[in-house]
Amino acid sequence: MAEHAYILAFDTANEVVAVGLGRIDAASRDDVATLRRPCALSDIAAVREVEAHRASNTVLLSLVDDVLDEAGVSKDMIAAVVCGRGPGSFTGVRICMATAKGAASALEVPLFGVSTLDAVAWNAWAQGLRGRVLVAADAMRKEVYPVLFDIAEAGVSRLTADAVVKAVDAPAWAAGALQALGESADACRFDAVLGDGLVKYADIFEPLGAVADESLWAVSGRGLLLAERLGADPATLLPVYTRLSDAEENERIRLAKEDGGKNLRTGVQLFEGSQDAAPIDYRPLDAAHAADVARLEQMTMGSDAWKASLVADELPRKDRTWWAAFDGPVLVGYCGGWVVDGQVQILKIATDPAYRRRGIAAELIALVASDARNLGATEMSLEVRASNAGAQTFYERMGLANIGTRPHYYSDREDATIMSGPLPEARRDVAGMRLHVDDVAGGTDACETASHPLILAIESSCDETAASIVDGTGALLSDVVASQIDFHSRFGGVVPEIASRKHIEAICGVCDECLESAARSLGVRGLRWRDLDAVAVTYAPGLVGALVVGVAFAKGAAWGADLPLIAVNHLEGHLYANKIATPDIQPPMVVSLVSGGHTMLVHVRDWGDYVTMGSTIDDAVGEAFDKVAKALGLGYPGGPIISKLAAKGDPKAIDFPRALMHSGDLRFSLSGLKTAVTTYIQKEQQAGRELDMPNIAASFQQAVVDVQVKKAMAALDETGAREFCVGGGVSANPGLRAAYEKACKKRGVRLSMPPLSACGDQAAMIALVAHDRYKQGKFADWSLDVKAHAPLDEAY
């Protein structure tokens, strides 16, 4: 055994990529408790910092390789990975953390997180700075992340929790922080101020203290190695955000209004006769239900009950988070928390007695904890009646412990037991998402009998976190998808910021399940990253913040397991999805890609040789379905809702326009149809007539189908292809599938359609593309980055 092992640390939270390599005693490499302690370092072997200028995803791993080479350290000598958790640029923090999660998972070592601001302070300590110090990092939007530290000979002590404030308000924040520490704010001047926030706001911070040398403003590899570490499990480590997404903040403002939550419809709406209705619906509490909370308070809290006005006053506050549980329109539970100084204090929690023992309280606490975590909290505390042994046992199971008593706390003078502990994790291991797992292959006797190459593919282009494994024959061994639909439905569409956050929470759990599922398919005890032959990932097109998580994680995992990396175009994946249903399908063929972001006809001359024959000039089909569903007040996503309604309606009831149907080319336009539907709805409402929702849905859907089918048949005529395929989320629409079947049968053209489970975004289709690219030797390097747009016609 080597005499030493090493801790690898890196950070990309802002404009600098920092890497550090710390040496430890090799005997300590398997002791997680020792690795968690910064004092475990015997010395710092190498550090490196380079300016990234928003390109950290392209330089990080190459820089890590350079540092390891310089120090003569191989990957098998790495005992732990440490990554900066932020706060900082949201994209930069996720690049760092996703790369670290992938690397630690593949290396099979612990992953620890450190505060980027703590790392700045510790580097200043190592360079001899002492005293009361203010560190302020740039938070964009004219804001900063400020933290106060005491830097003494013995080390660094953090005095305040993570926060985000307007730069101009930083002096007032500092004065308030000193007062909270029991000190005078009259002379609000520090021994030093530093941090990259001074690049933009030096004039604001200079009056607060001596400006430290600019070389101390950015994060450093040395500081990352010295700062306090937390975590160990790659799956559970999360970034520091300090604030909710803009969509959630705007929602909070809306719901705080008296009518903000009335007639709110979210999610896939279910109609008469449906057997799919979820018994309980969870969503943020709104002012319209404050009176319902008050009634339940009276039922469960007695003389300690809050009035509706007090509940309503809570909702708009930025340091509060409130969630409610509903059975249909009836409020049956609620929970509220106050986030302060890195802790969420549970203010209220109750469940209707008739609904207890159904996991409602646990789910509400998990939702409050999730928001609190995004606001920088790491701990939870609450009070519970000393006599309520059942509730105390419930909280103990969530990891909270009895830490004291508040005498005579309740109105009847009963004591309160104070309980505190780490924020409880969601009871599902993929960030609360719905997880779909397919064990898609039969077992074999041993991993050695599997047909290589084994390729794990990752898809994260929008709101699904997915992973799949394909073997050397092109057979799928596993297919795992974690859906975020429940998180986006309440906003009426995908929120890019939330999508990116959920990907970083779920990606380890999804990939772990994918490996386990493939192992079951192969009939072996386990499958590890090092048993694979390559890692593939969607790099384009899609939401940049979502793509970057998948790409960074895949790069980290491929790097850690010494595997080649394969880049895949998401649209090409939808073409290959047809292979799932028809493995022998071969070009030439015409493919209709219809989804939320794309509507196009593609001539597949050969695999990898594509010509886009026509595409939409405005809205995609999926967008049109969503917008019409929204106009009808039906919620999100629109496709399943419209198709269910359309099945009950008359497609000839309303003559909606068929835009560009006779244009003589293969372009599409959906914007005019969407406008025609919304105009019809408005006229019907103005006339006082009740909307015939099934007929509107059926007529709208038929207008879409007619154009899609006519253009598709024209493309077949133009190319002479005898194979026709469809792909994308809208290809699951029953009306469209039936129309394609009829038209292709009439022409004697073979039709291939993906199974319904493969119509939307999933990784199986990415894996199938990767299988071919592996055979062709088409690999990416560590400079791979994401692209929001990437035409199919361009080779990559």
Buried (B, 14 or more C-beta within 10 A) or exposed (E): EEEBBBBBBBBBBBBBBBBBBBBBBBEBBEBBEBBBEBEBBEEBBBBBBBEBEEBBBBBBBBBBBBBBEEBEBEBEBBBBBBBBBBBBBBBBBBBBBBBBBBBBBBBEBBBBBBBBBBBBBBBBBBBEBEBBBBBBBBBEEEBBBBBBBBBEEEBBEBBBBBBBBBBEBBBEBBBBBBEBEEBEBEEBEBBBBBBBBBEEBEEBBEEBBBBBEEEBBBBBBBBBBBBBBEBBBBBBBBBBBBBBBEBBEEBBEBBBBEEBBEEBBBBBBBBEEEEEEEEBBBBBBBBBBBBBBBBBBEEBBEEBBBBBEBBBBBBBEEEBBBBBBBBEEEBBBBBBBBBBEBBBBBBBBBBBEEBEEBBBBBBBBBBBBBBBBBBBBBBBBBBBBBEBEEBBEBBEEBBBEBEEEEEEBBEEEBBBBBBBBEBBBBEBBBBBBEBBBBBBBEEBEEBEEBEBBBBBBBBBBBBBBBBBBBBBEBBBBBBBBBBBBBBBBBBBBBBBBBBBBBBBBBBBBBBBBBBBBBBBBBBBEEBEBEBBBBBBBBBBBBBBBBBBBBBBBBBBBBBBBEBBBBBBBBBBBBBBBBBBEBEEBEBBBBBBBBBBBBBBBBBBBEBBEBEBBBBBEBBBBBBBBBBBBBBBEBBBBBBBBBBBBBBEBEBEBBEBBBBBBEEEEBBBBBBBBBBBBBEBBEEBEEEEEEEBBBBBBBBBBBBBBBBBBBBBBBBBEBBEBBBBBBBBBBBBBEBBBEBBEEBBEEEEBBBBBBEEBBBBBBBBBBBBBBBBBBEEEBBBEBEBBBBEEBBBEEEB
